[in-house]
Amino acid sequence: MDDNFEISKDCLAQVKHIRIKKNLGSVISQISTLDSKGYAVSYSEGDICDKTLNKRYSSEVRYTCTDGKEDFGWPELISTDGKCHYVIEWQSRFACSQCLDTQVKTVFGSCLGGKRQVAKVPSDRCMIVDQ
């Protein structure tokens, strides 16, 4: 490093508020179902968490089906297992399985001007995919 190098107080003040981001896993090590609620994806091979034990960060993201109005949802930290493993839940309608024909109810509206409104309504926690 250059002996004449100095860090300004303004620069140090800005760095003080920066959050360090960690990779909690970049390799999918397992995918499992959570009954009809959704599925879980386990990630491994994150950044180094503990150098002395040569342990890396890992995580499990539980994608759970919600029939709420919010499409994408937002991840929430549920718990940690030690300091290197994180369990996160992400509620979203996109975690719902696609509806089977037996899970969809057809609702017929009244006839108006020679046209009838027909709607497909899921009877379970599933998602109707437009084709």
C-alpha positions in Angstrom: 0.0 0.0 0.0 1.2 3.5 -0.7 2.5 5.3 2.4 0.8 8.5 1.3 -2.6 6.8 1.2 -5.1 8.3 3.6 -8.8 7.5 4.1 -10.9 10.6 4.6 -13.3 10.9 7.5 -16.2 11.2 5.1 -15.3 7.9 3.4 -15.0 6.1 6.8 -18.4 7.5 7.9 -20.0 6.0 4.7 -18.3 2.6 5.1 -19.5 2.4 8.7 -23.1 1.9 7.5 -22.4 -0.7 4.8 -23.8 -4.1 5.5 -21.7 -7.1 4.5 -23.6 -9.6 2.4 -23.0 -13.3 2.8 -23.7 -16.2 0.4 -25.9 -18.6 2.4 -25.5 -21.3 -0.2 -25.2 -21.5 -4.0 -25.5 -25.3 -4.5 -28.9 -27.0 -4.3 -28.3 -30.0 -2.1 -31.9 -31.2 -1.6 -35.5 -30.5 -2.5 -38.3 -31.8 -0.4 -42.1 -31.3 -0.2 -43.9 -29.8 2.7 -47.2 -31.7 2.4 -49.6 -29.7 0.3 -48.2 -26.4 1.7 -45.2 -26.1 -0.6 -41.6 -27.3 -0.8 -38.2 -26.7 0.8 -34.9 -26.2 -1.0 -31.7 -26.8 0.9 -28.6 -24.8 -0.2 -25.0 -25.6 0.7 -21.5 -24.3 -0.2 -22.0 -20.7 0.9 -19.3 -18.4 2.1 -16.9 -19.5 4.8 -18.6 -19.2 8.1 -16.1 -20.6 10.6 -12.5 -20.6 9.4 -11.2 -22.7 12.3 -13.7 -25.5 11.6 -13.6 -24.9 7.8 -17.4 -24.6 7.9 -19.5 -22.9 5.3 -22.9 -21.2 5.4 -25.9 -23.2 4.4 -29.6 -22.5 4.3 -33.1 -24.0 3.9 -35.7 -21.9 2.1 -39.3 -23.1 2.8 -41.5 -21.9 -0.1 -45.0 -22.1 1.3 -48.3 -21.7 -0.6 -50.4 -18.8 0.4 -53.7 -17.9 -1.1 -53.2 -14.2 -0.2 -53.4 -11.4 -2.6 -49.6 -10.8 -2.7 -48.1 -12.7 -5.6 -44.4 -12.9 -4.9 -44.2 -12.5 -1.1 -41.0 -11.8 0.7 -38.5 -14.1 2.5 -38.5 -14.1 6.3 -35.9 -15.5 8.6 -37.5 -18.2 10.8 -34.5 -19.5 12.8 -30.8 -20.3 12.8 -29.1 -23.6 13.6 -25.8 -22.5 15.1 -24.2 -19.5 13.4 -23.8 -21.1 10.0 -27.3 -22.4 9.0 -30.3 -20.3 8.3 -34.0 -21.3 7.9 -36.1 -18.9 5.8 -39.7 -19.0 4.9 -41.0 -17.5 1.7 -44.8 -17.3 1.4 -46.1 -16.9 -2.1 -48.9 -18.1 -4.3 -46.2 -19.3 -6.7 -45.2 -21.9 -4.2 -48.7 -23.5 -4.7 -48.9 -26.6 -6.9 -50.8 -26.4 -10.2 -54.5 -27.4 -9.8 -55.6 -30.8 -11.1 -58.9 -31.0 -12.9 -60.5 -32.4 -9.7 -59.4 -29.4 -7.7 -61.1 -26.8 -9.9 -64.7 -25.9 -9.7 -66.4 -24.3 -12.8 -68.8 -21.5 -11.8 -71.4 -20.3 -14.4 -72.7 -16.8 -14.2 -76.0 -15.6 -15.6 -76.7 -15.1 -19.3 -76.4 -11.5 -20.4 -76.9 -10.4 -24.0 -76.4 -14.0 -25.3 -73.1 -14.4 -23.3 -72.4 -16.3 -20.1 -69.6 -15.6 -17.7 -67.7 -18.8 -16.8 -65.0 -18.8 -14.1 -62.6 -21.4 -12.8 -62.2 -21.4 -9.0 -59.6 -23.6 -7.2 -61.2 -25.7 -4.4 -57.8 -26.4 -2.8 -54.6 -24.5 -2.2 -53.5 -24.7 -5.8 -52.9 -22.3 -8.6 -54.7 -22.2 -11.9 -52.2 -21.6 -14.7 -53.4 -19.7 -17.7 -52.7 -21.4 -21.0 
